[in-house]
Amino acid sequence: MARVQQRDQEAFTRLLDRHLVGLQRFLRRFTGNPADADELTQEAMLRIWSHARRWQPDRVKFSTWLYRIARNLAIDRHRQRRDTSSEALETIVDSTPDAFAQIDEERRKRRTQMAVAALPERQRTALMLCHFDGFSNQEAAAVLDVSVDALESLLARARRTLKITLLPLLEPNETSPCTTLQ
């Protein structure tokens, strides 16, 4: 990053190679929309290039700074599109009669995505960073700009809410001809 601050394009390319896939994966889960995630990833990387001199290595890890920028961009985009409906989270389901297991799996995935999307933004971000992106609690706390105790509280509340919301997925559905969910 020190070389990027000196406008070294080769160093920036290596930085992109190292962080691009993880950042896209984070933003896809955060936004629920691959196209938005790709745009936000590009915008975050452009911000890294254009604001490289703002990064202070003694204050924050580069990955923490990058993910904070990406998260803020995603929040800004969401605020601009408050009329976005939950339909963006739905996936296409194969409705052929002999696809009961596939339908059940798609329904579980959709419900899980919707449940995660319905979490308050800070809980959702904490959950994604720690459980999906492999951030340590300390790193995730830095991205969210909270203490580790506050992050653990966010994670506990998110898990508790998801457990309550998703409990019906674990119980057999008497009215469905599909196999029970396990």
TATAPE-V116739 format. One record per residue. N is the residue number from 1. RES is the residue in one small letter. SS is DSSP state (A for helix, B for strand, O for the rest). PHI is phi in whole degrees, -180 to 180 (* if undefined). D_FIRST is the distance of its C-alpha to the first C-alpha in Angstrom with 2 decimals. Layout:
BEGIN
N:RES:SS:PHI:D_FIRST
N:RES:SS:PHI:D_FIRST
END
This chain:
BEGIN
1:m:O:*:0.00
2:a:A:-61:3.80
3:r:A:-71:5.27
4:v:A:-64:4.84
5:q:A:-61:6.20
6:q:O:-92:8.69
7:r:O:69:9.61
8:d:O:-82:9.19
9:q:A:-69:10.79
10:e:A:-65:11.00
11:a:A:-64:7.36
12:f:A:-65:7.59
13:t:A:-61:10.83
14:r:A:-65:9.79
15:l:A:-63:7.58
16:l:A:-60:10.84
17:d:A:-58:13.01
18:r:A:-75:11.76
19:h:A:-114:12.11
20:l:A:-61:14.60
21:v:A:-63:17.81
22:g:A:-63:17.40
23:l:A:-66:16.50
24:q:A:-62:19.50
25:r:A:-61:21.70
26:f:A:-59:20.96
27:l:A:-70:21.71
28:r:A:-65:24.80
29:r:A:-69:26.20
30:f:A:-67:25.38
31:t:A:-92:27.00
32:g:O:74:29.54
33:n:O:-139:29.12
34:p:A:-59:27.21
35:a:A:-67:27.30
36:d:A:-62:25.88
37:a:A:-61:23.17
38:d:A:-64:22.16
39:e:A:-63:22.24
40:l:A:-67:20.26
41:t:A:-63:17.56
42:q:A:-62:17.36
43:e:A:-66:17.49
44:a:A:-63:14.71
45:m:A:-68:12.35
46:l:A:-64:13.77
47:r:A:-64:13.18
48:i:A:-60:9.44
49:w:A:-64:9.71
50:s:A:-76:12.43
51:h:O:-116:11.36
52:a:A:-55:7.71
53:r:A:-69:9.40
54:r:A:-77:11.02
55:w:O:-69:8.44
56:q:O:-119:9.80
57:p:O:-61:8.58
58:d:O:-81:12.29
59:r:O:-102:13.60
60:v:O:-153:12.08
61:k:O:-66:10.26
62:f:A:-60:7.60
63:s:A:-62:10.53
64:t:A:-63:12.91
65:w:A:-62:11.38
66:l:A:-61:11.26
67:y:A:-68:14.79
68:r:A:-66:16.07
69:i:A:-61:15.27
70:a:A:-63:16.96
71:r:A:-61:19.81
72:n:A:-63:20.48
73:l:A:-63:20.67
74:a:A:-65:23.05
75:i:A:-65:25.14
76:d:A:-60:25.44
77:r:A:-64:26.59
78:h:A:-63:29.05
79:r:A:-63:30.46
80:q:A:-73:31.12
81:r:O:-119:33.02
82:r:O:-61:35.09
83:d:O:-85:37.88
84:t:O:-64:36.05
85:s:O:-97:38.47
86:s:A:-71:38.11
87:e:A:-61:39.27
88:a:A:-64:35.67
89:l:A:-87:35.37
90:e:O:-73:38.46
91:t:O:-116:38.45
92:i:O:-76:41.19
93:v:O:-108:43.72
94:d:O:-74:45.97
95:s:O:-101:49.35
96:t:O:-65:51.61
97:p:O:-57:54.31
98:d:O:-91:53.45
99:a:O:-114:49.79
100:f:A:-58:50.35
101:a:A:-63:47.72
102:q:A:-67:45.14
103:i:A:-64:46.15
104:d:A:-59:45.88
105:e:A:-64:42.40
106:e:A:-63:41.27
107:r:A:-65:42.94
108:r:A:-63:41.21
109:k:A:-62:37.79
110:r:A:-63:38.56
111:r:A:-63:39.90
112:t:A:-65:36.93
113:q:A:-60:34.50
114:m:A:-67:36.69
115:a:A:-66:36.92
116:v:A:-67:33.16
117:a:A:-64:32.81
118:a:A:-81:35.56
119:l:O:-64:33.80
120:p:O:-57:32.58
121:e:A:-52:29.01
122:r:A:-69:27.56
123:q:A:-66:29.57
124:r:A:-61:28.56
125:t:A:-64:24.82
126:a:A:-59:25.27
127:l:A:-62:27.33
128:m:A:-65:24.98
129:l:A:-64:21.91
130:c:A:-80:23.98
131:h:A:-95:26.47
132:f:A:-104:24.95
133:d:O:-103:21.19
134:g:O:74:21.60
135:f:O:-72:19.73
136:s:O:-73:21.30
137:n:A:-60:23.31
138:q:A:-66:21.05
139:e:A:-66:17.92
140:a:A:-64:20.16
141:a:A:-62:21.63
142:a:A:-67:18.33
143:v:A:-61:17.75
144:l:A:-82:21.34
145:d:O:60:21.18
146:v:O:-133:24.31
147:s:O:-75:25.55
148:v:A:-64:25.82
149:d:A:-61:29.58
150:a:A:-65:29.23
151:l:A:-62:27.07
152:e:A:-63:29.74
153:s:A:-66:32.36
154:l:A:-60:30.69
155:l:A:-64:30.59
156:a:A:-62:34.21
157:r:A:-66:35.42
158:a:A:-63:33.70
159:r:A:-63:35.26
160:r:A:-62:38.60
161:t:A:-64:38.66
162:l:A:-65:37.75
163:k:A:-61:40.40
164:i:A:-67:43.01
165:t:A:-67:42.03
166:l:A:-96:41.82
167:l:A:-54:44.81
168:p:A:-59:47.15
169:l:A:-69:45.15
170:l:A:-89:46.20
171:e:O:-95:49.87
172:p:O:-62:52.20
173:n:O:-100:53.02
174:e:O:-66:56.80
175:t:O:-90:57.01
176:s:O:-97:54.67
177:p:O:-75:56.03
178:c:O:-75:52.56
179:t:O:-64:51.82
180:t:O:-71:50.78
181:l:O:-85:47.15
182:q:O:-120:45.99
END
